[in-house]
Amino acid sequence: MSYPTTLGPWFVVQRLIHENDVILGLEYYQHSDDGEELWVRDPKLALLFMSLQSAARVADSTEAQVRVLTSRDNAKEFGRG
C-alpha cells in the first residue's frame, strides 16, 4: 500500500460541528450509495480523495473544508497508516 506524500497527497473533506458558537468537533465526508449519512464523526470512515478537484467540488457544495494529507503519519488518523 502506498501512502500520501507531498508530491502525491490525499485529501479529506471535513467540516466543523458547532452549536451556539461552541465547536463540538469535526465531521468527515463519506460516500454513500445506500442512503447512509454522508457525514460521520469517525475519521476511519472518511472518504479519501486522490484528486484535489474532486475534494474541492464536494467541499464547495457542502460548505466544508479540504484537508491535505502528505505523510503516513497524517494517514494514521484515517486508519491508513
N, CA, C and O atoms as a printed pandas DataFrame, in Angstrom:
     atom_number atom_name residue_name chain_id  residue_number  x_coord  y_coord  z_coord
0              1         N          MET        A               1    0.844   -1.185    0.000
1              2        CA          MET        A               1    0.000    0.000    0.000
2              3         C          MET        A               1    0.886    1.243    0.000
3              4         O          MET        A               1    1.841    1.342    0.770
4              5         N          SER        A               2    0.561    2.162   -0.852
5              6        CA          SER        A               2    1.299    3.422   -0.855
6              7         C          SER        A               2    0.659    4.391    0.135
7              8         O          SER        A               2   -0.480    4.200    0.561
8              9         N          TYR        A               3    1.386    5.402    0.483
9             10        CA          TYR        A               3    0.914    6.404    1.435
10            11         C          TYR        A               3    1.018    7.776    0.795
11            12         O          TYR        A               3    1.726    7.942   -0.199
12            13         N          PRO        A               4    0.326    8.759    1.348
13            14        CA          PRO        A               4    0.409   10.095    0.764
14            15         C          PRO        A               4    1.798   10.691    0.948
15            16         O          PRO        A               4    2.506   10.392    1.910
16            17         N          THR        A               5    2.161   11.537    0.003
17            18        CA          THR        A               5    3.432   12.262    0.066
18            19         C          THR        A               5    3.166   13.703   -0.349
19            20         O          THR        A               5    2.053   14.044   -0.751
20            21         N          THR        A               6    4.173   14.532   -0.253
21            22        CA          THR        A               6    3.987   15.922   -0.690
22            23         C          THR        A               6    3.763   15.994   -2.195
23            24         O          THR        A               6    3.106   16.919   -2.671
24            25         N          LEU        A               7    4.297   15.035   -2.956
25            26        CA          LEU        A               7    4.082   15.016   -4.400
26            27         C          LEU        A               7    2.816   14.263   -4.803
27            28         O          LEU        A               7    2.322   14.427   -5.919
28            29         N          GLY        A               8    2.297   13.447   -3.903
29            30        CA          GLY        A               8    1.074   12.688   -4.166
30            31         C          GLY        A               8    0.174   12.702   -2.942
31            32         O          GLY        A               8   -0.030   11.663   -2.313
32            33         N          PRO        A               9   -0.369   13.867   -2.594
33            34        CA          PRO        A               9   -1.183   13.967   -1.371
34            35         C          PRO        A               9   -2.557   13.318   -1.523
35            36         O          PRO        A               9   -3.039   13.090   -2.632
36            37         N          TRP        A              10   -3.166   13.030   -0.388
37            38        CA          TRP        A              10   -4.558   12.598   -0.312
38            39         C          TRP        A              10   -5.338   13.763    0.283
39            40         O          TRP        A              10   -4.764   14.645    0.922
40            41         N          PHE        A              11   -6.642   13.758    0.070
41            42        CA          PHE        A              11   -7.480   14.852    0.534
42            43         C          PHE        A              11   -8.699   14.302    1.267
43            44         O          PHE        A              11   -9.253   13.272    0.882
44            45         N          VAL        A              12   -9.110   14.992    2.320
45            46        CA          VAL        A              12  -10.282   14.641    3.104
46            47         C          VAL        A              12  -11.169   15.880    3.166
47            48         O          VAL        A              12  -10.676   16.997    3.322
48            49         N          VAL        A              13  -12.470   15.679    3.045
49            50        CA          VAL        A              13  -13.416   16.788    3.198
50            51         C          VAL        A              13  -13.970   16.711    4.610
51            52         O          VAL        A              13  -14.501   15.680    5.024
52            53         N          GLN        A              14  -13.844   17.801    5.342
53            54        CA          GLN        A              14  -14.296   17.836    6.741
54            55         C          GLN        A              14  -14.997   19.154    7.023
55            56         O          GLN        A              14  -14.807   20.148    6.322
56            57         N          ARG        A              15  -15.813   19.133    8.068
57            58        CA          ARG        A              15  -16.471   20.370    8.492
58            59         C          ARG        A              15  -16.596   20.376   10.011
59            60         O          ARG        A              15  -16.638   19.330   10.659
60            61         N          LEU        A              16  -16.654   21.569   10.546
61            62        CA          LEU        A              16  -16.808   21.737   11.994
62            63         C          LEU        A              16  -18.240   21.476   12.404
63            64         O          LEU        A              16  -19.182   21.839   11.700
64            65         N          ILE        A              17  -18.389   20.840   13.555
65            66        CA          ILE        A              17  -19.703   20.694   14.181
66            67         C          ILE        A              17  -19.754   21.758   15.257
67            68         O          ILE        A              17  -18.914   21.779   16.157
68            69         N          HIS        A              18  -20.728   22.633   15.170
69            70        CA          HIS        A              18  -20.825   23.673   16.194
70            71         C          HIS        A              18  -22.276   23.937   16.534
71            72         O          HIS        A              18  -23.186   23.718   15.734
72            73         N          GLU        A              19  -22.451   24.412   17.740
73            74        CA          GLU        A              19  -23.773   24.717   18.258
74            75         C          GLU        A              19  -23.652   25.954   19.134
75            76         O          GLU        A              19  -22.876   25.963   20.089
76            77         N          ASN        A              20  -24.404   26.985   18.821
77            78        CA          ASN        A              20  -24.361   28.234   19.580
78            79         C          ASN        A              20  -22.931   28.766   19.719
79            80         O          ASN        A              20  -22.509   29.161   20.806
80            81         N          ASP        A              21  -22.197   28.770   18.612
81            82        CA          ASP        A              21  -20.819   29.266   18.563
82            83         C          ASP        A              21  -19.833   28.464   19.409
83            84         O          ASP        A              21  -18.747   28.955   19.716
84            85         N          VAL        A              22  -20.192   27.249   19.786
85            86        CA          VAL        A              22  -19.294   26.357   20.508
86            87         C          VAL        A              22  -18.916   25.216   19.564
87            88         O          VAL        A              22  -19.790   24.521   19.045
88            89         N          ILE        A              23  -17.618   25.024   19.344
89            90        CA          ILE        A              23  -17.149   23.966   18.457
90            91         C          ILE        A              23  -17.201   22.632   19.203
91            92         O          ILE        A              23  -16.619   22.481   20.277
92            93         N          LEU        A              24  -17.905   21.674   18.613
93            94        CA          LEU        A              24  -18.083   20.368   19.241
94            95         C          LEU        A              24  -17.183   19.288   18.653
95            96         O          LEU        A              24  -17.000   18.232   19.259
96            97         N          GLY        A              25  -16.626   19.545   17.489
97            98        CA          GLY        A              25  -15.757   18.549   16.864
98            99         C          GLY        A              25  -15.778   18.657   15.361
99           100         O          GLY        A              25  -16.142   19.691   14.801
100          101         N          LEU        A              26  -15.380   17.566   14.704
101          102        CA          LEU        A              26  -15.323   17.517   13.244
102          103         C          LEU        A              26  -16.182   16.382   12.714
103          104         O          LEU        A              26  -16.374   15.363   13.377
104          105         N          GLU        A              27  -16.695   16.577   11.508
105          106        CA          GLU        A              27  -17.377   15.529   10.760
106          107         C          GLU        A              27  -16.619   15.356    9.452
107          108         O          GLU        A              27  -16.028   16.300    8.927
108          109         N          TYR        A              28  -16.649   14.133    8.938
109          110        CA          TYR        A              28  -15.921   13.810    7.715
110          111         C          TYR        A              28  -16.896   13.284    6.676
111          112         O          TYR        A              28  -17.845   12.569    6.999
112          113         N          TYR        A              29  -16.649   13.648    5.420
113          114        CA          TYR        A              29  -17.497   13.215    4.322
114          115         C          TYR        A              29  -17.193   11.764    3.977
115          116         O          TYR        A              29  -16.034   11.355    3.914
116          117         N          GLN        A              30  -18.258   10.990    3.753
117          118        CA          GLN        A              30  -18.096    9.621    3.268
118          119         C          GLN        A              30  -19.033    9.420    2.093
119          120         O          GLN        A              30  -20.071   10.076    2.001
120          121         N          HIS        A              31  -18.679    8.537    1.216
121          122        CA          HIS        A              31  -19.521    8.231    0.059
122          123         C          HIS        A              31  -20.599    7.246    0.485
123          124         O          HIS        A              31  -20.338    6.323    1.256
124          125         N          SER        A              32  -21.808    7.446   -0.020
125          126        CA          SER        A              32  -22.892    6.547    0.338
126          127         C          SER        A              32  -23.764    6.261   -0.885
127          128         O          SER        A              32  -24.293    7.180   -1.509
128          129         N          ASP        A              33  -23.904    4.991   -1.217
129          130        CA          ASP        A              33  -24.786    4.583   -2.303
130          131         C          ASP        A              33  -26.151    4.140   -1.788
131          132         O          ASP        A              33  -27.116    4.056   -2.548
132          133         N          ASP        A              34  -26.219    3.860   -0.497
133          134        CA          ASP        A              34  -27.451    3.266    0.030
134          135         C          ASP        A              34  -28.203    4.160    1.016
135          136         O          ASP        A              34  -28.953    3.658    1.854
136          137         N          GLY        A              35  -28.014    5.460    0.928
137          138        CA          GLY        A              35  -28.793    6.372    1.753
138          139         C          GLY        A              35  -28.263    6.604    3.153
139          140         O          GLY        A              35  -28.936    7.242    3.963
140          141         N          GLU        A              36  -27.067    6.102    3.461
141          142        CA          GLU        A              36  -26.483    6.361    4.781
142          143         C          GLU        A              36  -26.157    7.843    4.908
143          144         O          GLU        A              36  -26.134    8.572    3.917
144          145         N          GLU        A              37  -25.909    8.275    6.126
145          146        CA          GLU        A              37  -25.482    9.647    6.358
146          147         C          GLU        A              37  -24.205    9.915    5.583
147          148         O          GLU        A              37  -23.321    9.061    5.520
148          149         N          LEU        A              38  -24.107   11.088    4.998
149          150        CA          LEU        A              38  -22.894   11.449    4.268
150          151         C          LEU        A              38  -21.808   11.970    5.191
151          152         O          LEU        A              38  -20.644   12.024    4.795
152          153         N          TRP        A              39  -22.154   12.351    6.400
153          154        CA          TRP        A              39  -21.182   12.903    7.350
154          155         C          TRP        A              39  -21.069   11.990    8.556
155          156         O          TRP        A              39  -22.074   11.604    9.152
156          157         N          VAL        A              40  -19.849   11.650    8.909
157          158        CA          VAL        A              40  -19.584   10.761   10.043
158          159         C          VAL        A              40  -18.540   11.403   10.941
159          160         O          VAL        A              40  -17.734   12.217   10.491
160          161         N          ARG        A              41  -18.561   11.034   12.197
161          162        CA          ARG        A              41  -17.568   11.562   13.149
162          163         C          ARG        A              41  -16.316   10.702   13.221
163          164         O          ARG        A              41  -15.270   11.171   13.670
164          165         N          ASP        A              42  -16.406    9.476   12.792
165          166        CA          ASP        A              42  -15.262    8.565   12.845
166          167         C          ASP        A              42  -14.365    8.811   11.634
167          168         O          ASP        A              42  -14.781    8.543   10.507
168          169         N          PRO        A              43  -13.153    9.309   11.834
169          170        CA          PRO        A              43  -12.276    9.602   10.696
170          171         C          PRO        A              43  -11.915    8.364    9.874
171          172         O          PRO        A              43  -11.550    8.490    8.705
172          173         N          LYS        A              44  -12.009    7.175   10.464
173          174        CA          LYS        A              44  -11.685    5.951    9.731
174          175         C          LYS        A              44  -12.709    5.654    8.633
175          176         O          LYS        A              44  -12.436    4.862    7.731
176          177         N          LEU        A              45  -13.882    6.282    8.703
177          178        CA          LEU        A              45  -14.914    6.087    7.684
178          179         C          LEU        A              45  -14.887    7.161    6.607
179          180         O          LEU        A              45  -15.679    7.119    5.665
180          181         N          ALA        A              46  -13.981    8.120    6.741
181          182        CA          ALA        A              46  -13.911    9.233    5.791
182          183         C          ALA        A              46  -13.472    8.748    4.412
183          184         O          ALA        A              46  -12.656    7.835    4.286
184          185         N          LEU        A              47  -14.025    9.371    3.396
185          186        CA          LEU        A              47  -13.608    9.097    2.024
186          187         C          LEU        A              47  -12.310    9.837    1.757
187          188         O          LEU        A              47  -12.217   11.042    1.993
188          189         N          LEU        A              48  -11.305    9.117    1.264
189          190        CA          LEU        A              48  -10.040    9.735    0.906
190          191         C          LEU        A              48  -10.060   10.019   -0.586
191          192         O          LEU        A              48  -10.253    9.116   -1.400
192          193         N          PHE        A              49   -9.861   11.270   -0.934
193          194        CA          PHE        A              49   -9.827   11.686   -2.332
194          195         C          PHE        A              49   -8.382   11.704   -2.806
195          196         O          PHE        A              49   -7.488   12.099   -2.058
196          197         N          MET        A              50   -8.150   11.284   -4.026
197          198        CA          MET        A              50   -6.824   11.361   -4.624
198          199         C          MET        A              50   -6.713   12.610   -5.503
199          200         O          MET        A              50   -5.626   12.956   -5.965
200          201         N          SER        A              51   -7.835   13.275   -5.730
201          202        CA          SER        A              51   -7.880   14.448   -6.602
202          203         C          SER        A              51   -8.350   15.672   -5.817
203          204         O          SER        A              51   -9.401   15.647   -5.175
204          205         N          LEU        A              52   -7.562   16.733   -5.878
205          206        CA          LEU        A              52   -7.954   17.979   -5.222
206          207         C          LEU        A              52   -9.232   18.533   -5.845
207          208         O          LEU        A              52  -10.083   19.073   -5.138
208          209         N          GLN        A              53   -9.369   18.406   -7.146
209          210        CA          GLN        A              53  -10.554   18.919   -7.819
210          211         C          GLN        A              53  -11.830   18.259   -7.297
211          212         O          GLN        A              53  -12.826   18.942   -7.057
212          213         N          SER        A              54  -11.808   16.956   -7.124
213          214        CA          SER        A              54  -12.984   16.241   -6.611
214          215         C          SER        A              54  -13.295   16.636   -5.178
215          216         O          SER        A              54  -14.450   16.879   -4.829
216          217         N          ALA        A              55  -12.259   16.697   -4.351
217          218        CA          ALA        A              55  -12.454   17.083   -2.955
218          219         C          ALA        A              55  -12.992   18.510   -2.859
219          220         O          ALA        A              55  -13.893   18.788   -2.068
220          221         N          ALA        A              56  -12.437   19.408   -3.666
221          222        CA          ALA        A              56  -12.876   20.808   -3.643
222          223         C          ALA        A              56  -14.317   20.936   -4.110
223          224         O          ALA        A              56  -15.063   21.752   -3.569
224          225         N          ARG        A              57  -14.724   20.158   -5.093
225          226        CA          ARG        A              57  -16.095   20.190   -5.584
226          227         C          ARG        A              57  -17.073   19.797   -4.470
227          228         O          ARG        A              57  -18.103   20.445   -4.285
228          229         N          VAL        A              58  -16.747   18.742   -3.737
229          230        CA          VAL        A              58  -17.599   18.308   -2.627
230          231         C          VAL        A              58  -17.597   19.360   -1.521
231          232         O          VAL        A              58  -18.652   19.702   -0.987
232          233         N          ALA        A              59  -16.427   19.870   -1.179
233          234        CA          ALA        A              59  -16.328   20.866   -0.109
234          235         C          ALA        A              59  -17.114   22.118   -0.456
235          236         O          ALA        A              59  -17.811   22.665    0.399
236          237         N          ASP        A              60  -17.014   22.580   -1.691
237          238        CA          ASP        A              60  -17.744   23.781   -2.103
238          239         C          ASP        A              60  -19.249   23.579   -2.039
239          240         O          ASP        A              60  -19.983   24.495   -1.668
240          241         N          SER        A              61  -19.716   22.388   -2.396
241          242        CA          SER        A              61  -21.161   22.141   -2.413
242          243         C          SER        A              61  -21.735   21.864   -1.028
243          244         O          SER        A              61  -22.952   21.884   -0.847
244          245         N          THR        A              62  -20.870   21.607   -0.054
245          246        CA          THR        A              62  -21.354   21.279    1.289
246          247         C          THR        A              62  -20.863   22.254    2.353
247          248         O          THR        A              62  -21.043   22.013    3.547
248          249         N          GLU        A              63  -20.251   23.345    1.930
249          250        CA          GLU        A              63  -19.716   24.344    2.856
250          251         C          GLU        A              63  -18.761   23.725    3.860
251          252         O          GLU        A              63  -18.853   23.966    5.063
252          253         N          ALA        A              64  -17.848   22.925    3.343
253          254        CA          ALA        A              64  -16.862   22.244    4.176
254          255         C          ALA        A              64  -15.460   22.682    3.756
255          256         O          ALA        A              64  -15.300   23.587    2.938
256          257         N          GLN        A              65  -14.451   22.029    4.326
257          258        CA          GLN        A              65  -13.051   22.347    4.054
258          259         C          GLN        A              65  -12.343   21.112    3.518
259          260         O          GLN        A              65  -12.746   19.980    3.783
260          261         N          VAL        A              66  -11.286   21.352    2.765
261          262        CA          VAL        A              66  -10.443   20.262    2.286
262          263         C          VAL        A              66   -9.193   20.206    3.157
263          264         O          VAL        A              66   -8.518   21.215    3.361
264          265         N          ARG        A              67   -8.899   19.030    3.658
265          266        CA          ARG        A              67   -7.685   18.815    4.447
266          267         C          ARG        A              67   -6.715   18.001    3.600
267          268         O          ARG        A              67   -7.119   17.035    2.952
268          269         N          VAL        A              68   -5.448   18.379    3.600
269          270        CA          VAL        A              68   -4.428   17.727    2.789
270          271         C          VAL        A              68   -3.595   16.800    3.677
271          272         O          VAL        A              68   -3.091   17.213    4.721
272          273         N          LEU        A              69   -3.459   15.553    3.251
273          274        CA          LEU        A              69   -2.636   14.572    3.957
274          275         C          LEU        A              69   -1.376   14.349    3.128
275          276         O          LEU        A              69   -1.462   14.029    1.942
276          277         N          THR        A              70   -0.207   14.516    3.745
277          278        CA          THR        A              70    1.044   14.441    2.985
278          279         C          THR        A              70    2.050   13.432    3.534
279          280         O          THR        A              70    3.195   13.393    3.085
280          281         N          SER        A              71    1.633   12.620    4.496
281          282        CA          SER        A              71    2.572   11.637    5.044
282          283         C          SER        A              71    1.817   10.448    5.622
283          284         O          SER        A              71    0.603   10.489    5.821
284          285         N          ARG        A              72    2.564    9.404    5.882
285          286        CA          ARG        A              72    1.992    8.208    6.504
286          287         C          ARG        A              72    1.411    8.550    7.880
287          288         O          ARG        A              72    0.359    8.036    8.258
288          289         N          ASP        A              73    2.093    9.410    8.615
289          290        CA          ASP        A              73    1.586    9.830    9.930
290          291         C          ASP        A              73    0.245   10.535    9.814
291          292         O          ASP        A              73   -0.634   10.328   10.651
292          293         N          ASN        A              74    0.073   11.368    8.786
293          294        CA          ASN        A              74   -1.221   12.033    8.569
294          295         C          ASN        A              74   -2.324   11.000    8.301
295          296         O          ASN        A              74   -3.464   11.178    8.729
296          297         N          ALA        A              75   -1.978    9.930    7.598
297          298        CA          ALA        A              75   -2.961    8.930    7.212
298          299         C          ALA        A              75   -3.395    8.043    8.377
299          300         O          ALA        A              75   -4.463    7.434    8.316
300          301         N          LYS        A              76   -2.590    7.959    9.434
301          302        CA          LYS        A              76   -2.917    7.097   10.574
302          303         C          LYS        A              76   -4.245    7.433   11.207
303          304         O          LYS        A              76   -5.001    6.536   11.580
304          305         N          GLU        A              77   -4.544    8.724   11.334
305          306        CA          GLU        A              77   -5.821    9.145   11.911
306          307         C          GLU        A              77   -7.005    8.573   11.144
307          308         O          GLU        A              77   -8.084    8.381   11.703
308          309         N          PHE        A              78   -6.794    8.303    9.861
309          310        CA          PHE        A              78   -7.854    7.818    8.994
310          311         C          PHE        A              78   -7.775    6.312    8.770
311          312         O          PHE        A              78   -8.390    5.777    7.848
312          313         N          GLY        A              79   -7.015    5.643    9.620
313          314        CA          GLY        A              79   -6.924    4.183    9.586
314          315         C          GLY        A              79   -6.111    3.633    8.423
315          316         O          GLY        A              79   -6.274    2.469    8.055
316          317         N          ARG        A              80   -5.246    4.443    7.844
317          318        CA          ARG        A              80   -4.469    4.013    6.684
318          319         C          ARG        A              80   -2.976    4.111    6.947
319          320         O          ARG        A              80   -2.218    4.364    6.011
320          321         N          GLY        A              81   -2.534    3.928    8.145
321          322        CA          GLY        A              81   -1.112    4.077    8.413
322          323         C          GLY        A              81   -0.631    2.998    9.230
323          324         O          GLY        A              81    0.554    2.954    9.560
